[in-house]
Amino acid sequence: MRLSPPHHTSPDRGPYAVAPDGAAREIAAPERHDHAVFAAIGAGVLVLDPRGAVTACNEAAARMLGVARAELVGTPIDALPWTELRSAAEEREPAAWLASAIASAQADALLGFRAPGRPAAWHAVSVRRLDRGDEPPGAVLSFADVTGPVERDEADRAAAARFRGAFLRAPIGMAITAVGPAGVRRLIQVNPAMCRIAGRTEEQLIGSDPDALLHPDDAAIDAAQWQRLVDGALDAYEVTKRAVRPDGSIAWWLLDVSLMRDARDGSVQRITQVQDITARRRFEDRLRRLADEDALTGLLNRHRLVSEIELRIEAASPHRPEGALLLVGLDHFRHVNDSVGLALGDALLVAVAAALRERFGTAAPVARVAGDQFAVLLDGCDPAAARATGEQVLALVRRHATVVGGATLRLTAGAGLVMLDALGDVTGEAALAAACVALYEAKDAGPSRLAVYRPGTTRHDETRDALAWLERARHALAGSGLELYLQPILDLRSGDTSHCEVLLRMRTPDGGIVGPGAFLPAAERFGLITEIDRWVIRHTADLLASLEGTGLPRRVLAVNLSASSVTDPGMPGFIEGEIKRTGVDPTLLSFEITETAAIANVSDAQALASRLARLGCPLALDDFGAGFSSFSYVKHLPVDIVKIDGDFVHDLPRSPRDQLMVRSLVDVAGGLGKETIAEFAEDDETLELLGELGVDYAQGDAVGVPEPARAVLERWAREETAAAA
């Protein structure tokens, strides 16, 4: 089908072509034309008569227009199948533009068009006037496919638009800096986020030196990295710098730096992404302070003090370190707390800390190493000077006073002093332990006393042994050297062993097992016991969680808490966290505290018991009956179970007096709604007698000896399988 009615051509005129020199010349008619040459031209060629109709074309033109060659001949320019035709200078109708170009004898012009079926294709058209002697001129159109360059140009423009949109909307600061000769820099583009971070307008930033925004000490700290970036050794790098805000305050910026090189002249532009990390930096600084400082007083904490001692030991190597460690412990501070309350007690500690800080300033590290204990690390002093300083500190504490309820409260303290060069095995912990030994000697001697650590004494030997066990306990706690054991508790009414006490053992490097009596005293003495208690609680909760879904009968596991854990304000929250973490039934996680610990820390024990009751965890009072005040304390403590002290049980069949005491304890506990457990049930006769006396549960070798928890779980599984069969 033809595109439009054909225009008739002169019989003596044939198609035209463009000669290499650009002049249009008449060539032979198609039947006399060398078709191979015409067809071989890669560009599309159209020959137009004066009226703008096609008189000849080649195959390339027909292919680009998507129309058969035979249908193009005779078609006017207005009817050619291009969807868009425009010149570089103006947009006009094709015929009007062509007539204007030919009439004005314009030698050359450029157009562009899209063809049907290829809407994304672009062609560049070159128009040459074709003079025909005395006849009106025609034209030769040649065109080539420039889709690739056009698409690339459009893609570049689209990419540039996307980059600009991302640049402007980016939530982090972005800045482009031109880098000139000799490293001279000036900002040439910034986004709104950069203006906000810098606290300046775009007009203030453009053209300025970016280093002017930075702290003078930080402006050049990345010079080496920048040079490596320029040399191609780095693709990008990060650096943290301080910036100066317009008000003079300091901000912290995290800079991500890369570069862009101009392919034309090789010039370099610095691309910088800027994040204001001031808040994060402050938070990190706070975390570091929390790791090194005592939260209440702001002094160094125990961990940091040990590190400071270790630094001095390392600096002195291979010689013995000089200086001394002074440990100061307030006298009877627990009673002060009980009489004035925790808030005022804390205020007293803060006041003492402030006095010590004022006394030593930056001359010596001052730390709070325990609840009422402070330490001062004295550098480069001899024993006489160290002792004189210790006496001055004791006088400083004595002079410190506070008014409570109109009455003046004065404090006293004891002090332990150890010369670092007097220690054989010099470590931070050893120095602190030795100072602690001296402090105990001072307190034994009375208030406001100072004692100096003396190696080779009996107490020194005891401390050395305790420190050895402490070190073993630390390694066991950090590794896999601790192991849970379980000892069954018999329900004397039903005959079931639905309760077990959780016990702790330490595994030695040679595979041996050590009982708690060897290492727990050292752990209590040197402040490790609370960490061990938490380890036991965590692994007991895991053990209970592992029993869920096994089909085994549910059992209550009882964990012992030390006196330090009773007074630890974070312990209830830790227990609650472990219950939530493992999802265990809190009624299956029981706790035991000794009567001695409860009596010594009544308010703390009451708070712990109340919190455990709210969680649903049972609480037992161990060693019940050991003190004369037992009945009074069990009345006021919200405990569920009392464990009768073993002294009343181990000789029960042969002691009428013990039988009377046990019966009395059972009656009192029962009257208060408490259940009872008797420890040290070593034989069947004792078990039978305990049942007759009304005891609810029994524990001892007659019921079962402690075994590794893993072995107990395996036995329970075997027993359950056998019962099911």
PyMOL commands that set and color helices and strands:
alter all, ss='L'
color gray80, all
select helices_A, chain A and resi 30-32+35-40+59-65+69-72+77-79+94-103+147-169+181-183+192-198+202-205+210-213+223-230+278-292+302-316+333-340+342-360+383-399+420-422+428-445+458-478+516-525+529-547+563-567+571-582+586-588+595-600+602-615+630-636+646-648+652-654+656-671+684-692+709-724
alter helices_A, ss='H'
color red, helices_A
select strands_A, chain A and resi 16-18+24-26+44-48+54-57+84-87+109-115+118-132+135-145+173-179+185-190+237-244+250-261+268-276+324-330+366-370+373-378+401-404+407-410+413-419+450-452+482-491+499-507+513-514+556-561+589-594+619-624+641-644+675-678+697-698+707-708
alter strands_A, ss='S'
color yellow, strands_A
deselect
rebuild
show_as cartoon
